[in-house]
């Protein structure tokens, strides 16, 4: 969840507000990719951003290895 009432101005928009609602759902990228991998055989998947310091590195390693196996390396 995002901050409900940010104090600082968001620098990447003209009005200073982020374009995502504060109550929007944010999915775990590796779990979301696993879901997508189960639904396709032809699309290659990737995540543009993974904030590793926000996760335990061993859990992320296991999730990434599992995703690699389930998606056949795709």
PDB file of N, CA, C and O in Angstrom:
ATOM      1  N   UNK A   1       0.838  -1.171   0.000  1.00  0.00           N
ATOM      2  CA  UNK A   1       0.000   0.000   0.000  1.00  0.00           C
ATOM      3  C   UNK A   1       0.888   1.242   0.000  1.00  0.00           C
ATOM      4  O   UNK A   1       1.938   1.266   0.643  1.00  0.00           O
ATOM      5  N   UNK A   2       0.467   2.247  -0.711  1.00  0.00           N
ATOM      6  CA  UNK A   2       1.195   3.505  -0.764  1.00  0.00           C
ATOM      7  C   UNK A   2       0.868   4.377   0.443  1.00  0.00           C
ATOM      8  O   UNK A   2      -0.036   4.062   1.218  1.00  0.00           O
ATOM      9  N   UNK A   3       1.580   5.435   0.593  1.00  0.00           N
ATOM     10  CA  UNK A   3       1.314   6.397   1.658  1.00  0.00           C
ATOM     11  C   UNK A   3       0.001   7.112   1.353  1.00  0.00           C
ATOM     12  O   UNK A   3      -0.208   7.567   0.228  1.00  0.00           O
ATOM     13  N   UNK A   4      -0.883   7.215   2.341  1.00  0.00           N
ATOM     14  CA  UNK A   4      -2.196   7.839   2.128  1.00  0.00           C
ATOM     15  C   UNK A   4      -2.104   9.334   1.851  1.00  0.00           C
ATOM     16  O   UNK A   4      -2.793   9.843   0.967  1.00  0.00           O
ATOM     17  N   UNK A   5      -1.266  10.036   2.591  1.00  0.00           N
ATOM     18  CA  UNK A   5      -1.147  11.488   2.445  1.00  0.00           C
ATOM     19  C   UNK A   5       0.332  11.874   2.386  1.00  0.00           C
ATOM     20  O   UNK A   5       0.909  12.289   3.391  1.00  0.00           O
ATOM     21  N   UNK A   6       0.943  11.735   1.206  1.00  0.00           N
ATOM     22  CA  UNK A   6       2.371  12.044   1.112  1.00  0.00           C
ATOM     23  C   UNK A   6       2.654  13.519   1.397  1.00  0.00           C
ATOM     24  O   UNK A   6       1.871  14.398   1.039  1.00  0.00           O
ATOM     25  N   UNK A   7       3.776  13.766   2.040  1.00  0.00           N
ATOM     26  CA  UNK A   7       4.176  15.131   2.368  1.00  0.00           C
ATOM     27  C   UNK A   7       4.932  15.760   1.201  1.00  0.00           C
ATOM     28  O   UNK A   7       4.772  16.946   0.911  1.00  0.00           O
ATOM     29  N   UNK A   8       5.750  14.957   0.543  1.00  0.00           N
ATOM     30  CA  UNK A   8       6.554  15.493  -0.563  1.00  0.00           C
ATOM     31  C   UNK A   8       5.811  15.387  -1.888  1.00  0.00           C
ATOM     32  O   UNK A   8       4.876  14.601  -2.035  1.00  0.00           O
ATOM     33  N   UNK A   9       6.243  16.187  -2.838  1.00  0.00           N
ATOM     34  CA  UNK A   9       5.651  16.238  -4.179  1.00  0.00           C
ATOM     35  C   UNK A   9       6.219  15.098  -5.016  1.00  0.00           C
ATOM     36  O   UNK A   9       7.429  14.870  -5.001  1.00  0.00           O
ATOM     37  N   UNK A  10       5.372  14.381  -5.743  1.00  0.00           N
ATOM     38  CA  UNK A  10       5.827  13.336  -6.658  1.00  0.00           C
ATOM     39  C   UNK A  10       6.455  14.018  -7.867  1.00  0.00           C
ATOM     40  O   UNK A  10       5.773  14.775  -8.559  1.00  0.00           O
ATOM     41  N   UNK A  11       7.748  13.772  -8.146  1.00  0.00           N
ATOM     42  CA  UNK A  11       8.455  14.565  -9.158  1.00  0.00           C
ATOM     43  C   UNK A  11       8.181  14.198 -10.612  1.00  0.00           C
ATOM     44  O   UNK A  11       8.623  14.911 -11.512  1.00  0.00           O
ATOM     45  N   UNK A  12       7.460  13.101 -10.868  1.00  0.00           N
ATOM     46  CA  UNK A  12       7.315  12.632 -12.238  1.00  0.00           C
ATOM     47  C   UNK A  12       5.955  12.900 -12.863  1.00  0.00           C
ATOM     48  O   UNK A  12       5.596  12.263 -13.854  1.00  0.00           O
ATOM     49  N   UNK A  13       5.191  13.835 -12.299  1.00  0.00           N
ATOM     50  CA  UNK A  13       3.925  14.233 -12.888  1.00  0.00           C
ATOM     51  C   UNK A  13       3.755  15.743 -12.748  1.00  0.00           C
ATOM     52  O   UNK A  13       4.330  16.363 -11.853  1.00  0.00           O
ATOM     53  N   UNK A  14       2.970  16.315 -13.631  1.00  0.00           N
ATOM     54  CA  UNK A  14       2.763  17.769 -13.617  1.00  0.00           C
ATOM     55  C   UNK A  14       2.060  18.251 -12.355  1.00  0.00           C
ATOM     56  O   UNK A  14       2.360  19.331 -11.845  1.00  0.00           O
ATOM     57  N   UNK A  15       1.113  17.440 -11.847  1.00  0.00           N
ATOM     58  CA  UNK A  15       0.355  17.890 -10.673  1.00  0.00           C
ATOM     59  C   UNK A  15       0.990  17.472  -9.339  1.00  0.00           C
ATOM     60  O   UNK A  15       0.478  17.826  -8.276  1.00  0.00           O
ATOM     61  N   UNK A  16       2.092  16.727  -9.386  1.00  0.00           N
ATOM     62  CA  UNK A  16       2.783  16.342  -8.170  1.00  0.00           C
ATOM     63  C   UNK A  16       2.214  15.139  -7.455  1.00  0.00           C
ATOM     64  O   UNK A  16       2.629  14.834  -6.337  1.00  0.00           O
ATOM     65  N   UNK A  17       1.254  14.436  -8.086  1.00  0.00           N
ATOM     66  CA  UNK A  17       0.636  13.254  -7.483  1.00  0.00           C
ATOM     67  C   UNK A  17       0.928  12.026  -8.343  1.00  0.00           C
ATOM     68  O   UNK A  17       0.932  12.099  -9.572  1.00  0.00           O
ATOM     69  N   UNK A  18       1.172  10.906  -7.682  1.00  0.00           N
ATOM     70  CA  UNK A  18       1.386   9.660  -8.408  1.00  0.00           C
ATOM     71  C   UNK A  18       0.052   9.211  -9.013  1.00  0.00           C
ATOM     72  O   UNK A  18      -1.007   9.472  -8.442  1.00  0.00           O
ATOM     73  N   UNK A  19       0.103   8.543 -10.156  1.00  0.00           N
ATOM     74  CA  UNK A  19      -1.108   8.174 -10.882  1.00  0.00           C
ATOM     75  C   UNK A  19      -1.778   6.913 -10.343  1.00  0.00           C
ATOM     76  O   UNK A  19      -2.776   6.458 -10.902  1.00  0.00           O
ATOM     77  N   UNK A  20      -1.247   6.350  -9.273  1.00  0.00           N
ATOM     78  CA  UNK A  20      -1.811   5.132  -8.688  1.00  0.00           C
ATOM     79  C   UNK A  20      -2.506   5.484  -7.374  1.00  0.00           C
ATOM     80  O   UNK A  20      -1.938   6.176  -6.528  1.00  0.00           O
ATOM     81  N   UNK A  21      -3.724   5.008  -7.212  1.00  0.00           N
ATOM     82  CA  UNK A  21      -4.459   5.267  -5.974  1.00  0.00           C
ATOM     83  C   UNK A  21      -3.730   4.654  -4.780  1.00  0.00           C
ATOM     84  O   UNK A  21      -3.053   3.637  -4.926  1.00  0.00           O
ATOM     85  N   UNK A  22      -3.860   5.254  -3.615  1.00  0.00           N
ATOM     86  CA  UNK A  22      -3.201   4.766  -2.410  1.00  0.00           C
ATOM     87  C   UNK A  22      -3.709   3.388  -1.994  1.00  0.00           C
ATOM     88  O   UNK A  22      -2.979   2.641  -1.343  1.00  0.00           O
ATOM     89  N   UNK A  23      -4.940   3.035  -2.353  1.00  0.00           N
ATOM     90  CA  UNK A  23      -5.484   1.731  -1.969  1.00  0.00           C
ATOM     91  C   UNK A  23      -5.389   0.691  -3.087  1.00  0.00           C
ATOM     92  O   UNK A  23      -6.029  -0.358  -3.013  1.00  0.00           O
ATOM     93  N   UNK A  24      -4.601   0.975  -4.110  1.00  0.00           N
ATOM     94  CA  UNK A  24      -4.443   0.037  -5.224  1.00  0.00           C
ATOM     95  C   UNK A  24      -3.689  -1.208  -4.772  1.00  0.00           C
ATOM     96  O   UNK A  24      -2.841  -1.143  -3.882  1.00  0.00           O
ATOM     97  N   UNK A  25      -4.005  -2.340  -5.393  1.00  0.00           N
ATOM     98  CA  UNK A  25      -3.310  -3.595  -5.092  1.00  0.00           C
ATOM     99  C   UNK A  25      -1.963  -3.622  -5.809  1.00  0.00           C
ATOM    100  O   UNK A  25      -1.870  -3.269  -6.985  1.00  0.00           O
ATOM    101  N   UNK A  26      -0.936  -4.037  -5.102  1.00  0.00           N
ATOM    102  CA  UNK A  26       0.401  -4.212  -5.668  1.00  0.00           C
ATOM    103  C   UNK A  26       0.744  -5.693  -5.530  1.00  0.00           C
ATOM    104  O   UNK A  26       0.887  -6.202  -4.419  1.00  0.00           O
ATOM    105  N   UNK A  27       0.872  -6.362  -6.635  1.00  0.00           N
ATOM    106  CA  UNK A  27       1.155  -7.789  -6.614  1.00  0.00           C
ATOM    107  C   UNK A  27       2.649  -8.048  -6.500  1.00  0.00           C
ATOM    108  O   UNK A  27       3.462  -7.261  -6.986  1.00  0.00           O
ATOM    109  N   UNK A  28       3.008  -9.157  -5.855  1.00  0.00           N
ATOM    110  CA  UNK A  28       4.385  -9.593  -5.831  1.00  0.00           C
ATOM    111  C   UNK A  28       4.784  -9.933  -7.268  1.00  0.00           C
ATOM    112  O   UNK A  28       4.100 -10.732  -7.908  1.00  0.00           O
ATOM    113  N   UNK A  29       5.867  -9.355  -7.796  1.00  0.00           N
ATOM    114  CA  UNK A  29       6.183  -9.553  -9.214  1.00  0.00           C
ATOM    115  C   UNK A  29       6.474 -11.003  -9.587  1.00  0.00           C
ATOM    116  O   UNK A  29       6.063 -11.448 -10.658  1.00  0.00           O
ATOM    117  N   UNK A  30       7.168 -11.746  -8.738  1.00  0.00           N
ATOM    118  CA  UNK A  30       7.483 -13.132  -9.093  1.00  0.00           C
ATOM    119  C   UNK A  30       6.253 -14.024  -9.042  1.00  0.00           C
ATOM    120  O   UNK A  30       6.115 -14.931  -9.864  1.00  0.00           O
ATOM    121  N   UNK A  31       5.363 -13.785  -8.097  1.00  0.00           N
ATOM    122  CA  UNK A  31       4.136 -14.582  -8.044  1.00  0.00           C
ATOM    123  C   UNK A  31       3.206 -14.229  -9.205  1.00  0.00           C
ATOM    124  O   UNK A  31       2.556 -15.110  -9.769  1.00  0.00           O
ATOM    125  N   UNK A  32       3.142 -12.956  -9.561  1.00  0.00           N
ATOM    126  CA  UNK A  32       2.320 -12.550 -10.708  1.00  0.00           C
ATOM    127  C   UNK A  32       2.876 -13.140 -12.006  1.00  0.00           C
ATOM    128  O   UNK A  32       2.114 -13.563 -12.875  1.00  0.00           O
ATOM    129  N   UNK A  33       4.195 -13.166 -12.132  1.00  0.00           N
ATOM    130  CA  UNK A  33       4.800 -13.779 -13.320  1.00  0.00           C
ATOM    131  C   UNK A  33       4.546 -15.286 -13.358  1.00  0.00           C
ATOM    132  O   UNK A  33       4.365 -15.854 -14.435  1.00  0.00           O
ATOM    133  N   UNK A  34       4.531 -15.934 -12.201  1.00  0.00           N
ATOM    134  CA  UNK A  34       4.216 -17.363 -12.148  1.00  0.00           C
ATOM    135  C   UNK A  34       2.797 -17.618 -12.648  1.00  0.00           C
ATOM    136  O   UNK A  34       2.548 -18.572 -13.386  1.00  0.00           O
ATOM    137  N   UNK A  35       1.877 -16.757 -12.237  1.00  0.00           N
ATOM    138  CA  UNK A  35       0.490 -16.859 -12.694  1.00  0.00           C
ATOM    139  C   UNK A  35       0.420 -16.688 -14.214  1.00  0.00           C
ATOM    140  O   UNK A  35      -0.264 -17.448 -14.899  1.00  0.00           O
ATOM    141  N   UNK A  36       1.128 -15.687 -14.731  1.00  0.00           N
ATOM    142  CA  UNK A  36       1.132 -15.447 -16.178  1.00  0.00           C
ATOM    143  C   UNK A  36       1.807 -16.593 -16.927  1.00  0.00           C
ATOM    144  O   UNK A  36       1.354 -16.982 -18.004  1.00  0.00           O
ATOM    145  N   UNK A  37       2.880 -17.132 -16.369  1.00  0.00           N
ATOM    146  CA  UNK A  37       3.592 -18.237 -17.018  1.00  0.00           C
ATOM    147  C   UNK A  37       2.706 -19.468 -17.147  1.00  0.00           C
ATOM    148  O   UNK A  37       2.832 -20.234 -18.103  1.00  0.00           O
ATOM    149  N   UNK A  38       1.811 -19.657 -16.186  1.00  0.00           N
ATOM    150  CA  UNK A  38       0.904 -20.802 -16.242  1.00  0.00           C
ATOM    151  C   UNK A  38      -0.123 -20.656 -17.350  1.00  0.00           C
ATOM    152  O   UNK A  38      -0.718 -21.647 -17.774  1.00  0.00           O
ATOM    153  N   UNK A  39      -0.341 -19.442 -17.824  1.00  0.00           N
ATOM    154  CA  UNK A  39      -1.387 -19.186 -18.821  1.00  0.00           C
ATOM    155  C   UNK A  39      -0.856 -19.062 -20.243  1.00  0.00           C
ATOM    156  O   UNK A  39      -1.645 -18.918 -21.178  1.00  0.00           O
ATOM    157  N   UNK A  40       0.458 -19.113 -20.431  1.00  0.00           N
ATOM    158  CA  UNK A  40       1.005 -18.913 -21.765  1.00  0.00           C
ATOM    159  C   UNK A  40       2.206 -19.812 -22.003  1.00  0.00           C
ATOM    160  O   UNK A  40       2.884 -20.230 -21.065  1.00  0.00           O
ATOM    161  N   UNK A  41       2.455 -20.100 -23.269  1.00  0.00           N
ATOM    162  CA  UNK A  41       3.653 -20.838 -23.652  1.00  0.00           C
ATOM    163  C   UNK A  41       4.518 -20.019 -24.601  1.00  0.00           C
ATOM    164  O   UNK A  41       5.679 -20.360 -24.828  1.00  0.00           O
ATOM    165  N   UNK A  42       3.970 -18.948 -25.157  1.00  0.00           N
ATOM    166  CA  UNK A  42       4.675 -18.224 -26.205  1.00  0.00           C
ATOM    167  C   UNK A  42       5.230 -16.877 -25.775  1.00  0.00           C
ATOM    168  O   UNK A  42       6.149 -16.367 -26.416  1.00  0.00           O
ATOM    169  N   UNK A  43       4.708 -16.288 -24.719  1.00  0.00           N
ATOM    170  CA  UNK A  43       5.153 -14.964 -24.302  1.00  0.00           C
ATOM    171  C   UNK A  43       6.319 -15.109 -23.326  1.00  0.00           C
ATOM    172  O   UNK A  43       6.241 -15.868 -22.360  1.00  0.00           O
ATOM    173  N   UNK A  44       7.405 -14.371 -23.589  1.00  0.00           N
ATOM    174  CA  UNK A  44       8.519 -14.363 -22.646  1.00  0.00           C
ATOM    175  C   UNK A  44       8.240 -13.330 -21.564  1.00  0.00           C
ATOM    176  O   UNK A  44       7.744 -12.242 -21.855  1.00  0.00           O
ATOM    177  N   UNK A  45       8.551 -13.660 -20.337  1.00  0.00           N
ATOM    178  CA  UNK A  45       8.190 -12.838 -19.193  1.00  0.00           C
ATOM    179  C   UNK A  45       9.414 -12.245 -18.518  1.00  0.00           C
ATOM    180  O   UNK A  45      10.493 -12.836 -18.537  1.00  0.00           O
ATOM    181  N   UNK A  46       9.239 -11.076 -17.922  1.00  0.00           N
ATOM    182  CA  UNK A  46      10.307 -10.430 -17.164  1.00  0.00           C
ATOM    183  C   UNK A  46       9.692  -9.395 -16.236  1.00  0.00           C
ATOM    184  O   UNK A  46       8.546  -8.985 -16.421  1.00  0.00           O
ATOM    185  N   UNK A  47      10.452  -8.982 -15.250  1.00  0.00           N
ATOM    186  CA  UNK A  47      10.052  -7.872 -14.401  1.00  0.00           C
ATOM    187  C   UNK A  47      11.073  -6.766 -14.583  1.00  0.00           C
ATOM    188  O   UNK A  47      12.275  -7.027 -14.630  1.00  0.00           O
ATOM    189  N   UNK A  48      10.604  -5.541 -14.685  1.00  0.00           N
ATOM    190  CA  UNK A  48      11.509  -4.415 -14.867  1.00  0.00           C
ATOM    191  C   UNK A  48      12.153  -3.980 -13.565  1.00  0.00           C
ATOM    192  O   UNK A  48      13.263  -3.447 -13.564  1.00  0.00           O
ATOM    193  N   UNK A  49      11.456  -4.207 -12.448  1.00  0.00           N
ATOM    194  CA  UNK A  49      11.952  -3.763 -11.152  1.00  0.00           C
ATOM    195  C   UNK A  49      11.646  -4.840 -10.120  1.00  0.00           C
ATOM    196  O   UNK A  49      10.529  -5.353 -10.055  1.00  0.00           O
ATOM    197  N   UNK A  50      12.636  -5.173  -9.325  1.00  0.00           N
ATOM    198  CA  UNK A  50      12.438  -6.051  -8.179  1.00  0.00           C
ATOM    199  C   UNK A  50      13.259  -5.464  -7.044  1.00  0.00           C
ATOM    200  O   UNK A  50      14.489  -5.495  -7.082  1.00  0.00           O
ATOM    201  N   UNK A  51      12.590  -4.933  -6.047  1.00  0.00           N
ATOM    202  CA  UNK A  51      13.271  -4.280  -4.934  1.00  0.00           C
ATOM    203  C   UNK A  51      13.751  -5.335  -3.945  1.00  0.00           C
ATOM    204  O   UNK A  51      13.073  -5.629  -2.960  1.00  0.00           O
ATOM    205  N   UNK A  52      14.916  -5.899  -4.212  1.00  0.00           N
ATOM    206  CA  UNK A  52      15.439  -6.992  -3.407  1.00  0.00           C
ATOM    207  C   UNK A  52      15.578  -6.655  -1.927  1.00  0.00           C
ATOM    208  O   UNK A  52      15.312  -7.522  -1.095  1.00  0.00           O
ATOM    209  N   UNK A  53      15.983  -5.430  -1.552  1.00  0.00           N
ATOM    210  CA  UNK A  53      16.092  -5.143  -0.117  1.00  0.00           C
ATOM    211  C   UNK A  53      14.764  -5.249   0.646  1.00  0.00           C
ATOM    212  O   UNK A  53      14.769  -5.325   1.875  1.00  0.00           O
ATOM    213  N   UNK A  54      13.637  -5.254  -0.060  1.00  0.00           N
ATOM    214  CA  UNK A  54      12.339  -5.376   0.601  1.00  0.00           C
ATOM    215  C   UNK A  54      11.921  -6.831   0.806  1.00  0.00           C
ATOM    216  O   UNK A  54      10.854  -7.101   1.357  1.00  0.00           O
ATOM    217  N   UNK A  55      12.758  -7.763   0.366  1.00  0.00           N
ATOM    218  CA  UNK A  55      12.444  -9.189   0.450  1.00  0.00           C
ATOM    219  C   UNK A  55      13.635  -9.938   1.022  1.00  0.00           C
ATOM    220  O   UNK A  55      14.770  -9.465   0.948  1.00  0.00           O
ATOM    221  N   UNK A  56      13.378 -11.093   1.587  1.00  0.00           N
ATOM    222  CA  UNK A  56      14.472 -11.942   2.043  1.00  0.00           C
ATOM    223  C   UNK A  56      15.123 -12.559   0.802  1.00  0.00           C
ATOM    224  O   UNK A  56      14.425 -13.155  -0.017  1.00  0.00           O
ATOM    225  N   UNK A  57      16.439 -12.431   0.647  1.00  0.00           N
ATOM    226  CA  UNK A  57      17.091 -12.890  -0.582  1.00  0.00           C
ATOM    227  C   UNK A  57      16.940 -14.387  -0.849  1.00  0.00           C
ATOM    228  O   UNK A  57      16.872 -14.793  -2.009  1.00  0.00           O
ATOM    229  N   UNK A  58      16.888 -15.209   0.184  1.00  0.00           N
ATOM    230  CA  UNK A  58      16.722 -16.644  -0.044  1.00  0.00           C
ATOM    231  C   UNK A  58      15.315 -16.978  -0.533  1.00  0.00           C
ATOM    232  O   UNK A  58      15.139 -17.886  -1.346  1.00  0.00           O
ATOM    233  N   UNK A  59      14.320 -16.254  -0.046  1.00  0.00           N
ATOM    234  CA  UNK A  59      12.943 -16.461  -0.518  1.00  0.00           C
ATOM    235  C   UNK A  59      12.837 -16.045  -1.985  1.00  0.00           C
ATOM    236  O   UNK A  59      12.221 -16.747  -2.788  1.00  0.00           O
ATOM    237  N   UNK A  60      13.434 -14.909  -2.334  1.00  0.00           N
ATOM    238  CA  UNK A  60      13.402 -14.449  -3.726  1.00  0.00           C
ATOM    239  C   UNK A  60      14.134 -15.439  -4.628  1.00  0.00           C
ATOM    240  O   UNK A  60      13.680 -15.723  -5.736  1.00  0.00           O
ATOM    241  N   UNK A  61      15.260 -15.962  -4.159  1.00  0.00           N
ATOM    242  CA  UNK A  61      16.005 -16.946  -4.956  1.00  0.00           C
ATOM    243  C   UNK A  61      15.152 -18.184  -5.217  1.00  0.00           C
ATOM    244  O   UNK A  61      15.125 -18.698  -6.336  1.00  0.00           O
ATOM    245  N   UNK A  62      14.455 -18.663  -4.188  1.00  0.00           N
ATOM    246  CA  UNK A  62      13.593 -19.835  -4.360  1.00  0.00           C
ATOM    247  C   UNK A  62      12.424 -19.526  -5.288  1.00  0.00           C
ATOM    248  O   UNK A  62      12.072 -20.351  -6.131  1.00  0.00           O
ATOM    249  N   UNK A  63      11.814 -18.338  -5.141  1.00  0.00           N
ATOM    250  CA  UNK A  63      10.701 -17.957  -6.020  1.00  0.00           C
ATOM    251  C   UNK A  63      11.174 -17.854  -7.472  1.00  0.00           C
ATOM    252  O   UNK A  63      10.489 -18.318  -8.383  1.00  0.00           O
ATOM    253  N   UNK A  64      12.346 -17.246  -7.685  1.00  0.00           N
ATOM    254  CA  UNK A  64      12.866 -17.101  -9.045  1.00  0.00           C
ATOM    255  C   UNK A  64      13.203 -18.448  -9.650  1.00  0.00           C
ATOM    256  O   UNK A  64      12.942 -18.673 -10.832  1.00  0.00           O
ATOM    257  N   UNK A  65      13.783 -19.356  -8.861  1.00  0.00           N
ATOM    258  CA  UNK A  65      14.105 -20.693  -9.368  1.00  0.00           C
ATOM    259  C   UNK A  65      12.836 -21.458  -9.694  1.00  0.00           C
ATOM    260  O   UNK A  65      12.781 -22.147 -10.713  1.00  0.00           O
ATOM    261  N   UNK A  66      11.820 -21.354  -8.856  1.00  0.00           N
ATOM    262  CA  UNK A  66      10.548 -22.007  -9.107  1.00  0.00           C
ATOM    263  C   UNK A  66       9.896 -21.461 -10.375  1.00  0.00           C
ATOM    264  O   UNK A  66       9.399 -22.225 -11.202  1.00  0.00           O
ATOM    265  N   UNK A  67       9.900 -20.142 -10.522  1.00  0.00           N
ATOM    266  CA  UNK A  67       9.356 -19.511 -11.729  1.00  0.00           C
ATOM    267  C   UNK A  67      10.096 -19.999 -12.972  1.00  0.00           C
ATOM    268  O   UNK A  67       9.472 -20.267 -13.999  1.00  0.00           O
ATOM    269  N   UNK A  68      11.410 -20.115 -12.887  1.00  0.00           N
ATOM    270  CA  UNK A  68      12.211 -20.590 -14.014  1.00  0.00           C
ATOM    271  C   UNK A  68      11.805 -21.998 -14.417  1.00  0.00           C
ATOM    272  O   UNK A  68      11.679 -22.290 -15.606  1.00  0.00           O
ATOM    273  N   UNK A  69      11.600 -22.872 -13.439  1.00  0.00           N
ATOM    274  CA  UNK A  69      11.205 -24.242 -13.741  1.00  0.00           C
ATOM    275  C   UNK A  69       9.796 -24.287 -14.315  1.00  0.00           C
ATOM    276  O   UNK A  69       9.559 -24.943 -15.329  1.00  0.00           O
ATOM    277  N   UNK A  70       8.852 -23.589 -13.666  1.00  0.00           N
ATOM    278  CA  UNK A  70       7.459 -23.631 -14.122  1.00  0.00           C
ATOM    279  C   UNK A  70       7.257 -23.020 -15.496  1.00  0.00           C
ATOM    280  O   UNK A  70       6.368 -23.432 -16.240  1.00  0.00           O
ATOM    281  N   UNK A  71       8.082 -22.037 -15.833  1.00  0.00           N
ATOM    282  CA  UNK A  71       7.952 -21.397 -17.141  1.00  0.00           C
ATOM    283  C   UNK A  71       8.896 -22.003 -18.184  1.00  0.00           C
ATOM    284  O   UNK A  71       8.991 -21.497 -19.302  1.00  0.00           O
ATOM    285  N   UNK A  72       9.579 -23.063 -17.827  1.00  0.00           N
ATOM    286  CA  UNK A  72      10.549 -23.725 -18.719  1.00  0.00           C
ATOM    287  C   UNK A  72      11.622 -22.739 -19.164  1.00  0.00           C
ATOM    288  O   UNK A  72      12.073 -22.774 -20.309  1.00  0.00           O
ATOM    289  N   UNK A  73      12.020 -21.875 -18.266  1.00  0.00           N
ATOM    290  CA  UNK A  73      13.088 -20.922 -18.573  1.00  0.00           C
ATOM    291  C   UNK A  73      12.655 -19.755 -19.421  1.00  0.00           C
ATOM    292  O   UNK A  73      13.492 -18.984 -19.890  1.00  0.00           O
ATOM    293  N   UNK A  74      11.350 -19.612 -19.626  1.00  0.00           N
ATOM    294  CA  UNK A  74      10.869 -18.562 -20.513  1.00  0.00           C
ATOM    295  C   UNK A  74      10.402 -17.389 -19.779  1.00  0.00           C
ATOM    296  O   UNK A  74       9.964 -16.413 -20.388  1.00  0.00           O
TER     297      UNK A  74
END
